[in-house]
Amino acid sequence: MAEAPQKLRGSHAPQDPRDFPDGFLWGAATAAYQIEGSPLADGAGESTWHRFAHTPGRTANGETGDLACDHYRRAPEDVGLMARLGLGAYRFSIAWGRVLPEGRGAINAAGLGFYDRLVDLLLSRGITPLVTLYHWDLPAALDDRGGWCNPDIAHWFAEYATVMFRALGDRVPMWVTLNEPWVVTDAGYLCGVHAPGHRSVHEAPRAAHHLLRAHAEAVRAFRAGGHPGQIGLVVNLEPKDPASDDPADIEATARSDAYMNRQYLDPVFHGVTPPELPDMFGGAWPVFPDRELEEIRERVDFLGVNYYTRGVMRHDETNPPVRASHVPQVQALRTETGWEVHPESLLRVLRWVRERYGPVPIYVTENGAAFRDPPSVIDGRVDDPLRVDYFRTHLRAVRQARREGIDLRGYFAWSLLDNYEWAAGYAMRFGLVHVDYATQARTPKSSAYAYRVIRETGGAALDLPLGELLRAAEELRARD
Ligand code: IFM
């Protein structure tokens, strides 16, 4: 792909030296089950997501990750695409069961080899790999033994992590233990809408606790192995606002904040549980040994923040245990997933992390939007102005955070490719790159070009009116 026009790069030098320095990581993110396809190839073990998606009635139209973006067979082409898009970094996840089909024990050399080659391919194109060890596809063999509710899983996870550190630790500079543990427990163990599909007020807090123990044990294994890179955790954060000044709504907002935003970070950074949680869960809340809370408080090298929207909350007795519900902001711009577009809240959340948890280095490890794209690619074009504007406004928030001195070191667009949006199937398209699922053709959208213009102008193109940014993106596309 051609570079941004010289006149644009020259005339828009960064206005503030703090904006986006050299070394700021500009990337895009994906996850294994969402893009790879071939879930059982070459000796891979079945995952909970494979099972869940193949259970009738669990996902939209019964869609599965069997083919997805066929990335397992097209990785070289996809790395070529990233290089063509000028990406500096790529965040991807490992399918645990490709490497350890039973979750533990014998290593599957073919599965490990796939990731080994992927890392080498990325490095050969100058793209920094950021590896997530767990993005929701638990080996089914471990689920059969209780999955995240079995206390032994902390050890199983650290064993698996150690296999990966030994195999790739010489080349991977950044590791993430878990992606969005809140989603794992809320969607997977409380609401039953994600794998493994349980609905249990008793299981959810146990799964949350053992996820955090697993995270901490993997961090300790990483440090004990003396690996050269950095390791952190990725959480999804969502500022919560009350729907009204009714005290009941204000309390519901505090509970929602404790449940979603503080449940994972307070233990990791402060070694404590938010006091609202035992109250909310009542008799279902287990008593965890103090020693385990202390163990969870293991220093991380960085925190990854996934940000998509805020939540406006009202009191709702029919929705236990949090007793709160989202109030849809009907007059706001919302994405196809129904999420309000609210870039100000990205800045709020970054300020909140710094204030509450101190000066930890932060990466925005996911940010993006599903919008309805044109139904087909015409003349090689997929115009997605709403997504361009989403990135433009959210990257302004990122720039502002840097100007305020927040130690924000990178940004990863979600997602590189349109992909399998879990239980929502393939209808939700988040990609910078359009995927034609019938032919597997990849076509970069306007947003892929606009993202490049923004990067190559050191962020200065964020100040362009949307129409001008779209024109600059189109100019790049036409020369590509
Ligand atoms: O697709 C997901 C991803 O797997 C985790 N974070 C949110 C994305 C959009 O829903």
Residues whose N, C-alpha, C, O or C-beta is under 5 A from the ligand:
A	BS01	IFM	A31
